[in-house]
Amino acid sequence: MSDKSYKRIVAITMAMLMLGSVLLTGCGGSKEEKPQATAKDEIVVAIGGEKASGFDPVTGWGAQGGTLFQSKLLDVSPDNKIVNDLATDYKVSSDGLTWTFTIREGVKFHDGKLLTAKDVAFTFNKTKAAASFVDLTEMDKAEAIDDKTVVFHMKHPMSIFPYQVATLGIVPEHLYGDGKAYAQQPVGSGPYKFVQWDRGQQLIVERNDDYYGGKAPFKRIVFLFLNNDAAYAAAQAGKVDVVKTTEALAVKPIPGYNVVDCKTFDFRSVSLPVQKPGGKSGEGYEVGNEVTSDITIRKALAMGVNRKQIIDTVLNGYGQPVFTISDYLPWENTEIKWKDGDIDGAKVLLDKNGWIDTNGDGIREKNGLNAEFHLVYEAGDSTRESIAMAFSEQAKALGIQVIADGLGSSDRVSHKHKDAFLLGGGAYSPVYMLNALHSRFAAKGGWFNIVAYKNPVVDGYLDAAIGALDEQTANENWRKAQWDGQTGGSIQGDAPYIYLMNISHLYFVRDGLDLGKQKWHPHDHGFVVISNIMDWSWKK
């Protein structure tokens, strides 16, 4: 199929939507032919993930999923373990300040040049200077000792360094330049080579026959950049092989396709400001909330909300209830025990601590203050809106009035420290816990620790985890930061966040196409589904 043909698919799909095609409504008309599954050397996918900035790992491309073009020193397996990729071995010094990696020999970039330790050092030093998504602040510098050995010098011990390494694709120093041209036409050592990118329409890639990991399953892949409805229509027309979809569309079957439900670390949570009003953030925004600063309100909501019910009613059953930021991760604290949807227990807690509905209006009060606050969600995100509304409805049963507000990005930022927020995030790294709980980030800027949480005991555990010289010690401290039996940053302790669920990432996949064993997906949908592209195949 020609490049023009793929563009024609996009145009036809858009036209079908504009004309109100019966493909979307499922009404009337002719009998729909079931798309036939055939093993083929080219596939077409519509999985989203287009970045305006292009395909440069230095500025964040591929940090939360598959890089496709570039290889990484380390990777994360479907079993949630750090595994070697370009690296054949790595070790850390006894003081935790030096990490030494040995890389594969004979690996070639797509232009035929050998990948060496100099390219690795260049990539990391460039990424540190860029101060992008991959935070290398605590790395002093990277240096190549010889062609296959690279050494990373740290300012302080950094137990999370392997997780950071597993997010960064390696770029060729000889082609990178200032990165602007590279981002538009990337060259790497991954399983596929860049061919063509038509912004807003398609990306075309072809197999890298020199890939050190073996022969990729498809000669050519075309990525179509379509919205959810257009992608669904394209699947109904049998024009695509894999389509990212929503919880609402996933329950509307498409003949010839099956729904693949990918597990994720992509959480949805409610942040609850823990400080009383009065301060200003590092960006000049108001900090604090009179109601959510009362731990009784926070813990009652964490206790009374029914996570599974929200998943079943809002997400059509797609998702997993979670109670902490670390559920299903190696540093999960299994001592945190919590009953989901304990409305009676939540009411008893509120009554015991003076939150009583004295006037019969359905809203509790304490010292003249109504149990009422605003919950902000991203306007235009129908899933977050529905979750926020469901959370609000469940809070009402406890006598707490939660007013859900959908705001655009420019409007909602000033509310992040004074109102509750429906947040999304998550990946295979404990850095998310660090960013959410450490006091050094408390309302200092950006989206780290927006609740202004400060607990010196938790800080101590987090610092000990970061500075640990072995994984076991690090994980023990990550767990204690959540709950040590007395205090912690989870709902068992100070409850600054109420974690609700890890949502599913959903795809319509043509019958006969096997996506292999998927990794647990991070927050970013995008290209993560193809991060295991070497395991994809047509069933025989």
C-alpha positions as CSV (number, residue, x, y, z in Angstrom):
1,M,0.0,0.0,0.0
2,S,1.4,3.4,-1.0
3,D,1.9,6.4,1.4
4,K,-0.9,8.2,-0.5
5,S,-3.2,5.3,0.3
6,Y,-2.6,5.7,4.0
7,K,-3.4,9.4,3.8
8,R,-6.5,8.4,1.9
9,I,-7.6,6.2,4.9
10,V,-7.3,9.2,7.2
11,A,-9.3,11.4,4.8
12,I,-12.0,8.8,4.3
13,T,-12.3,8.2,8.0
14,M,-12.7,11.8,8.7
15,A,-15.3,12.1,6.0
16,M,-17.3,9.3,7.4
17,L,-17.5,11.1,10.8
18,M,-18.4,14.4,9.3
19,L,-21.3,12.8,7.4
20,G,-22.6,11.0,10.5
21,S,-21.7,7.6,9.0
22,V,-23.8,4.6,10.0
23,L,-20.6,2.9,11.0
24,L,-20.6,4.9,14.2
25,T,-24.3,4.8,14.9
26,G,-24.7,1.1,14.1
27,C,-28.1,1.9,12.7
28,G,-29.9,1.0,9.4
29,G,-28.3,0.2,6.1
30,S,-26.4,-2.6,4.5
31,K,-24.9,-5.6,6.2
32,E,-21.4,-5.0,7.4
33,E,-18.7,-7.3,6.2
34,K,-16.5,-8.9,8.9
35,P,-12.9,-7.9,8.3
36,Q,-10.8,-11.0,7.6
37,A,-7.7,-11.7,9.6
38,T,-4.7,-12.3,7.3
39,A,-1.1,-12.6,8.2
40,K,0.7,-9.7,6.6
41,D,4.0,-8.0,6.6
42,E,2.6,-4.5,7.0
43,I,0.2,-3.3,9.7
44,V,-1.7,-0.1,10.4
45,V,-2.3,1.1,13.9
46,A,-4.1,4.1,15.5
47,I,-2.8,4.2,19.0
48,G,-2.3,7.9,19.5
49,G,1.0,9.1,21.0
50,E,2.0,11.8,18.5
51,K,4.2,14.4,20.1
52,A,4.5,17.9,18.6
53,S,8.1,18.0,19.7
54,G,9.0,14.9,17.7
55,F,11.0,11.8,18.5
56,D,13.9,13.0,20.6
57,P,14.5,11.0,23.9
58,V,16.6,13.9,25.2
59,T,13.4,16.0,25.4
60,G,11.2,13.2,26.7
61,W,10.2,11.1,23.7
62,G,9.7,7.5,24.8
63,A,10.3,8.1,28.5
64,Q,7.0,6.4,29.5
65,G,6.9,3.8,26.8
66,G,8.4,2.4,23.7
67,T,11.0,4.4,21.9
68,L,10.7,2.2,18.7
69,F,13.6,4.0,17.0
70,Q,16.1,4.1,19.9
71,S,17.4,1.5,22.3
72,K,17.9,1.9,26.1
73,L,20.6,0.6,28.4
74,L,17.9,-1.1,30.5
75,D,14.2,-1.9,30.1
76,V,11.3,-3.1,32.2
77,S,10.0,-6.6,31.6
78,P,6.3,-7.6,31.6
79,D,7.0,-9.1,35.0
80,N,8.0,-5.7,36.3
81,K,11.7,-6.3,36.6
82,I,14.6,-4.2,35.4
83,V,16.4,-6.1,32.6
84,N,19.3,-5.5,30.3
85,D,18.8,-4.1,26.8
86,L,21.9,-2.3,25.4
87,A,23.7,-3.0,28.7
88,T,25.1,-6.4,29.3
89,D,26.1,-5.7,32.9
90,Y,26.1,-2.8,35.4
91,K,27.2,-2.3,39.0
92,V,27.3,0.5,41.6
93,S,30.3,1.4,43.8
94,S,30.2,0.8,47.5
95,D,29.6,4.5,48.2
96,G,26.8,4.6,45.7
97,L,28.4,7.5,43.8
98,T,29.5,5.6,40.6
99,W,27.5,3.5,38.3
100,T,29.4,1.5,35.6
101,F,27.6,0.0,32.6
102,T,29.0,-2.3,30.0
103,I,27.3,-2.2,26.7
104,R,26.8,-4.6,23.8
105,E,29.5,-4.7,21.1
106,G,28.6,-4.5,17.5
107,V,25.3,-2.6,17.8
108,K,24.7,-0.3,14.8
109,F,22.7,2.8,14.4
110,H,20.3,2.9,11.5
111,D,22.9,4.7,9.4
112,G,25.3,1.9,9.8
113,K,27.6,3.6,12.4
114,L,28.6,1.7,15.5
115,L,26.9,2.7,18.8
116,T,29.6,3.2,21.5
117,A,29.8,4.3,25.1
118,K,30.5,7.8,23.8
119,D,27.0,8.0,22.4
120,V,25.6,6.8,25.7
121,A,27.6,9.4,27.7
122,F,26.6,12.1,25.2
123,T,22.9,11.2,25.5
124,F,22.9,11.4,29.3
125,N,24.9,14.6,29.5
126,K,22.7,16.2,26.9
127,T,19.5,15.1,28.7
128,K,20.8,16.5,32.0
129,A,21.5,19.8,30.3
130,A,18.0,19.8,28.8
131,A,16.3,19.3,32.2
132,S,13.5,17.4,30.5
133,F,11.2,14.6,31.6
134,V,14.0,12.4,32.6
135,D,15.3,14.1,35.8
136,L,19.1,13.7,36.0
137,T,19.7,16.5,38.5
138,E,21.6,14.2,40.8
139,M,23.9,12.9,38.1
140,D,27.2,14.9,38.0
141,K,28.3,13.6,34.6
142,A,28.6,10.6,32.3
143,E,31.8,9.6,30.7
144,A,33.0,6.9,28.3
145,I,35.9,4.9,29.5
146,D,36.3,3.0,26.3
147,D,33.9,2.0,23.5
148,K,31.9,-0.4,25.6
149,T,32.2,1.1,29.1
150,V,30.3,4.1,30.4
151,V,30.6,5.5,33.9
152,F,28.0,7.7,35.6
153,H,29.2,9.9,38.5
154,M,26.5,10.9,41.0
155,K,26.4,13.9,43.4
156,H,24.7,11.7,45.9
157,P,23.7,8.0,46.1
158,M,20.7,7.4,43.8
159,S,19.0,4.1,44.2
160,I,16.4,5.1,41.6
161,F,19.0,5.5,38.9
162,P,18.3,2.2,37.1
163,Y,14.6,3.3,36.8
164,Q,15.8,6.5,35.2
165,V,18.2,4.7,32.8
166,A,15.2,2.5,31.7
167,T,13.4,5.5,30.4
168,L,16.1,7.0,28.1
169,G,16.8,6.0,24.5
170,I,20.3,6.5,23.2
171,V,20.9,9.0,20.4
172,P,23.9,9.1,18.0
173,E,26.3,11.9,18.8
174,H,27.4,12.3,15.2
175,L,23.9,13.1,14.0
176,Y,22.3,14.9,16.9
177,G,23.4,18.5,16.3
178,D,21.2,20.8,18.2
179,G,18.4,18.2,18.3
180,K,15.9,20.1,16.2
181,A,16.4,18.3,12.9
182,Y,17.0,15.0,14.8
183,A,13.6,15.2,16.5
184,Q,11.9,15.3,13.1
185,Q,14.0,12.5,11.5
186,P,15.3,10.3,14.3
187,V,18.0,7.7,13.9
188,G,18.6,5.1,16.6
189,S,19.5,1.4,17.1
190,G,16.0,0.1,17.8
191,P,13.9,-2.4,15.8
192,Y,12.4,0.1,13.4
193,K,13.7,2.9,11.2
194,F,12.1,6.2,10.6
195,V,10.7,6.7,7.1
196,Q,8.2,9.5,7.1
197,W,6.1,11.7,9.4
198,D,3.1,13.8,8.2
199,R,2.1,15.8,11.3
200,G,-1.3,15.2,12.5
201,Q,-1.8,12.3,10.0
202,Q,0.6,9.5,10.0
203,L,4.1,8.1,10.9
204,I,5.6,5.4,8.7
205,V,8.4,3.1,9.9
206,E,10.3,0.2,8.4
207,R,12.1,-2.8,9.9
208,N,15.7,-2.4,10.9
209,D,17.3,-5.5,9.5
210,D,20.5,-4.9,11.6
211,Y,18.7,-4.9,14.9
212,Y,20.7,-6.8,17.5
213,G,17.5,-8.2,19.1
214,G,16.6,-10.2,16.0
215,K,14.2,-9.8,13.1
216,A,11.1,-7.6,13.9
217,P,7.8,-9.2,13.0
218,F,6.6,-6.6,10.4
219,K,8.4,-5.0,7.5
220,R,6.4,-1.8,7.8
221,I,4.1,-0.2,10.3
222,V,1.9,2.8,9.7
223,F,0.7,4.9,12.6
224,L,-2.4,6.9,12.0
225,F,-3.1,9.8,14.3
226,L,-6.9,9.8,14.8
227,N,-9.2,10.8,17.6
228,N,-11.1,8.1,19.4
229,D,-14.2,8.3,17.2
230,A,-12.3,8.3,14.0
231,A,-10.2,5.4,15.1
232,Y,-13.3,3.4,16.0
233,A,-14.8,4.2,12.6
234,A,-11.5,3.1,10.9
235,A,-11.7,-0.2,12.7
236,Q,-15.3,-0.7,11.8
237,A,-14.3,-0.2,8.2
238,G,-11.5,-2.8,8.6
239,K,-8.8,-0.3,7.7
240,V,-6.6,-0.7,10.8
241,D,-5.2,-3.5,12.8
242,V,-4.9,-2.0,16.2
243,V,-6.9,0.9,17.7
244,K,-6.6,2.6,21.0
245,T,-10.1,3.1,22.5
246,T,-12.1,4.2,25.5
247,E,-14.1,2.5,28.1
248,A,-17.3,3.7,26.5
249,L,-16.4,2.4,23.0
250,A,-14.9,-0.9,24.2
251,V,-18.3,-2.3,25.1
252,K,-19.5,-1.7,21.5
253,P,-18.1,-4.8,19.7
254,I,-16.6,-4.6,16.2
255,P,-16.8,-7.7,14.0
256,G,-13.4,-9.1,13.3
257,Y,-11.8,-7.5,16.4
258,N,-11.3,-8.3,20.0
259,V,-10.7,-5.9,22.9
260,V,-7.3,-6.2,24.6
261,D,-7.3,-4.9,28.2
262,C,-3.8,-3.8,29.2
263,K,-3.0,-3.5,32.9
264,T,-1.4,-0.2,34.0
265,F,0.2,1.8,36.7
266,D,-1.9,4.7,35.3
267,F,-3.7,5.8,38.5
268,R,-6.5,8.2,39.1
269,S,-6.4,9.9,42.5
270,V,-7.9,12.8,44.5
271,S,-5.4,15.2,46.0
272,L,-6.6,16.8,49.3
273,P,-4.7,20.0,50.5
274,V,-3.4,19.3,54.0
275,Q,-2.6,22.8,55.1
276,K,-5.0,25.5,56.4
277,P,-5.4,28.5,54.2
278,G,-2.9,31.4,54.5
279,G,0.2,30.6,52.5
280,K,1.4,31.2,49.0
281,S,3.1,28.7,46.7
282,G,6.4,29.1,45.0
283,E,4.5,30.3,42.0
284,G,2.3,32.7,44.0
285,Y,-0.8,30.6,44.2
286,E,-3.0,30.3,47.3
287,V,-2.2,27.3,49.5
288,G,-4.5,25.4,51.8
289,N,-8.1,24.4,52.4
290,E,-10.1,24.8,55.6
291,V,-12.1,21.6,55.1
292,T,-9.6,19.1,53.6
293,S,-6.9,20.2,56.1
294,D,-8.9,18.2,58.7
295,I,-7.5,14.7,58.6
296,T,-10.9,13.3,59.6
297,I,-12.4,14.5,56.3
298,R,-9.6,13.0,54.3
299,K,-9.7,9.7,56.1
300,A,-13.5,9.4,56.0
301,L,-13.5,10.0,52.3
302,A,-10.7,7.4,51.8
303,M,-12.7,5.0,53.9
304,G,-16.2,5.7,52.4
305,V,-15.5,5.8,48.7
306,N,-16.3,2.6,46.8
307,R,-13.6,2.3,44.2
308,K,-15.0,-0.9,42.6
309,Q,-18.4,0.7,42.2
310,I,-16.8,3.6,40.3
311,I,-14.9,1.3,38.1
312,D,-18.0,-0.8,37.3
313,T,-20.3,2.1,36.7
314,V,-18.0,4.7,35.1
315,L,-15.3,2.6,33.5
316,N,-17.5,-0.3,32.5
317,G,-15.5,-2.6,34.7
318,Y,-12.2,-1.8,33.1
319,G,-9.6,-1.0,35.8
320,Q,-8.2,-2.1,39.2
321,P,-9.1,-0.6,42.6
322,V,-6.0,0.8,44.3
323,F,-5.4,2.2,47.7
324,T,-1.8,3.5,47.4
325,I,0.5,4.9,44.8
326,S,2.5,1.6,45.0
327,D,-0.1,-1.1,44.6
328,Y,1.2,-3.9,42.4
329,L,4.8,-2.6,42.5
330,P,7.8,-4.1,44.3
331,W,7.7,-1.4,47.0
332,E,4.0,-1.9,47.8
333,N,3.3,-1.9,51.5
334,T,1.1,-4.8,52.2
335,E,0.6,-3.7,55.8
336,I,-1.8,-1.1,54.6
337,K,-5.2,-2.7,55.0
338,W,-8.3,-0.9,53.9
339,K,-11.9,-1.8,53.4
340,D,-13.4,-0.4,50.2
341,G,-16.7,1.5,50.5
342,D,-16.9,1.4,54.3
343,I,-19.7,4.0,54.6
344,D,-20.7,3.1,58.1
345,G,-17.1,3.3,59.4
346,A,-16.7,6.7,57.7
347,K,-19.8,8.0,59.3
348,V,-18.7,6.8,62.7
349,L,-15.3,8.5,62.2
350,L,-17.0,11.8,61.2
351,D,-19.5,11.7,64.1
352,K,-16.7,10.9,66.6
353,N,-14.7,13.9,65.5
354,G,-17.4,16.5,65.6
355,W,-18.6,16.6,62.0
356,I,-22.4,16.5,62.5
357,D,-25.3,17.5,60.3
358,T,-27.1,19.7,62.8
359,N,-29.6,21.4,60.5
360,G,-30.7,18.4,58.4
361,D,-29.5,19.8,55.0
362,G,-27.5,16.7,54.3
363,I,-24.1,18.5,54.9
364,R,-22.1,18.0,58.0
365,E,-20.7,20.9,59.9
366,K,-18.1,21.5,62.6
367,N,-17.7,24.8,64.5
368,G,-19.9,26.5,61.9
369,L,-17.9,25.2,58.9
370,N,-19.7,23.1,56.3
371,A,-18.0,19.9,55.1
372,E,-17.8,21.3,51.6
373,F,-15.0,21.8,49.0
374,H,-14.3,21.9,45.3
375,L,-12.9,19.0,43.3
376,V,-11.2,20.2,40.0
377,Y,-10.8,18.0,37.0
378,E,-9.5,18.5,33.5
379,A,-12.3,20.0,31.3
380,G,-12.8,18.0,28.1
381,D,-11.7,14.7,29.7
382,S,-15.0,12.8,29.9
383,T,-13.5,9.9,31.9
384,R,-12.1,12.2,34.6
385,E,-15.4,14.1,34.6
386,S,-17.4,11.0,35.2
387,I,-15.0,9.8,38.0
388,A,-15.2,13.2,39.7
389,M,-19.0,13.2,39.5
390,A,-19.1,9.6,41.0
391,F,-16.7,10.6,43.8
392,S,-18.9,13.6,44.5
393,E,-22.1,11.5,44.7
394,Q,-20.5,9.0,47.0
395,A,-19.2,11.8,49.3
396,K,-22.7,13.1,49.5
397,A,-23.8,9.8,51.2
398,L,-21.3,10.6,53.9
399,G,-22.6,14.1,54.4
400,I,-19.7,15.8,52.6
401,Q,-20.5,18.2,49.7
402,V,-17.9,17.9,46.9
403,I,-18.4,20.3,44.1
404,A,-16.9,19.0,40.9
405,D,-15.5,21.7,38.6
406,G,-14.2,21.1,35.1
407,L,-11.5,23.7,34.3
408,G,-9.2,24.3,31.3
409,S,-5.4,24.1,31.8
410,S,-4.9,27.9,32.1
411,D,-7.7,28.2,34.7
412,R,-7.1,25.2,36.9
413,V,-3.5,25.7,37.7
414,S,-4.2,28.4,40.3
415,H,-6.5,26.0,42.1
416,K,-4.0,23.1,42.5
417,H,-2.9,23.9,46.1
418,K,-6.3,25.2,47.5
419,D,-8.8,22.8,46.0
420,A,-9.0,19.0,45.6
421,F,-7.8,17.7,42.2
422,L,-8.5,14.6,40.2
423,L,-5.0,13.6,39.2
424,G,-3.6,11.0,36.8
425,G,0.0,9.6,36.7
426,G,2.1,6.6,37.4
427,A,4.9,4.5,36.0
428,Y,7.3,1.8,37.0
429,S,9.4,4.0,39.4
430,P,9.2,5.0,43.0
431,V,10.0,8.6,42.0
432,Y,6.3,9.3,41.8
433,M,6.0,8.6,45.5
434,L,9.0,10.8,46.2
435,N,7.6,13.7,44.1
436,A,4.1,13.4,45.8
437,L,5.3,13.3,49.4
438,H,8.6,14.9,50.0
439,S,8.4,18.3,51.7
440,R,11.1,19.8,49.5
441,F,8.5,19.8,46.7
442,A,5.6,21.1,48.9
443,A,3.8,23.7,46.8
444,K,7.1,24.8,45.4
445,G,6.0,24.7,41.7
446,G,4.8,22.4,39.0
447,W,2.7,19.4,40.0
448,F,4.9,17.8,42.6
449,N,3.4,17.6,46.1
450,I,0.6,20.0,45.3
451,V,-1.1,19.2,48.6
452,A,1.8,20.9,50.5
453,Y,2.3,17.7,52.6
454,K,5.1,17.9,55.2
455,N,6.0,15.1,57.5
456,P,9.7,14.9,58.7
457,V,9.4,11.2,59.4
458,V,8.2,10.5,55.9
459,D,11.0,12.7,54.5
460,G,13.5,10.7,56.4
461,Y,12.3,7.4,54.9
462,L,12.2,8.9,51.4
463,D,15.8,10.2,51.8
464,A,16.9,6.9,53.1
465,A,15.3,5.1,50.2
466,I,17.0,7.4,47.6
467,G,20.4,7.0,49.3
468,A,20.1,3.2,49.8
469,L,22.9,1.1,48.4
470,D,20.8,-1.9,47.6
471,E,17.3,-2.5,46.3
472,Q,16.0,-4.3,49.4
473,T,17.0,-1.5,51.7
474,A,15.5,1.0,49.3
475,N,12.2,-0.8,49.1
476,E,11.9,-1.2,52.9
477,N,12.2,2.6,53.2
478,W,9.7,3.2,50.4
479,R,7.3,1.1,52.2
480,K,7.8,2.8,55.5
481,A,7.3,6.2,53.9
482,Q,3.8,5.0,53.2
483,W,3.2,3.5,56.6
484,D,5.6,2.5,59.4
485,G,2.9,1.5,61.9
486,Q,2.6,5.0,63.3
487,T,2.6,7.5,60.5
488,G,3.0,7.7,56.7
489,G,1.9,9.3,53.5
490,S,-0.8,6.8,52.6
491,I,-4.4,6.6,53.6
492,Q,-3.4,4.6,56.6
493,G,-1.4,7.6,57.8
494,D,-2.0,11.3,56.9
495,A,-4.1,10.6,53.7
496,P,-3.0,13.5,51.6
497,Y,-4.2,11.6,48.5
498,I,-7.0,9.1,47.9
499,Y,-6.0,6.7,45.2
500,L,-9.0,5.2,43.4
501,M,-8.0,3.0,40.6
502,N,-5.4,2.1,37.9
503,I,-7.4,2.5,34.7
504,S,-7.0,0.1,31.9
505,H,-5.5,0.9,28.5
506,L,-7.9,-0.6,25.9
507,Y,-7.3,-1.6,22.3
508,F,-9.4,-3.1,19.5
509,V,-7.1,-5.6,17.9
510,R,-7.8,-7.5,14.6
511,D,-8.6,-11.1,15.2
512,G,-5.5,-13.2,14.5
513,L,-3.0,-10.5,15.7
514,D,-1.3,-11.4,18.9
515,L,0.2,-8.4,20.9
516,G,2.3,-10.7,23.1
517,K,2.7,-10.3,26.8
518,Q,2.2,-6.6,27.4
519,K,4.2,-4.6,30.0
520,W,2.2,-2.8,32.6
521,H,1.5,0.5,30.9
522,P,2.5,3.8,32.5
523,H,0.3,7.0,32.6
524,D,1.2,7.9,29.0
525,H,-0.8,5.8,26.5
526,G,1.0,6.5,23.2
527,F,3.6,4.1,22.0
528,V,3.9,2.0,25.1
529,V,1.7,-0.8,23.5
530,I,4.3,-1.3,20.9
531,S,7.2,-1.4,23.3
532,N,7.1,-5.2,23.1
533,I,6.8,-5.1,19.3
534,M,9.3,-8.0,19.0
535,D,6.7,-10.3,20.6
536,W,3.8,-9.4,18.2
537,S,2.8,-12.0,15.7
538,W,0.0,-13.3,13.6
539,K,-1.5,-16.5,15.0
540,K,-1.2,-19.5,12.8
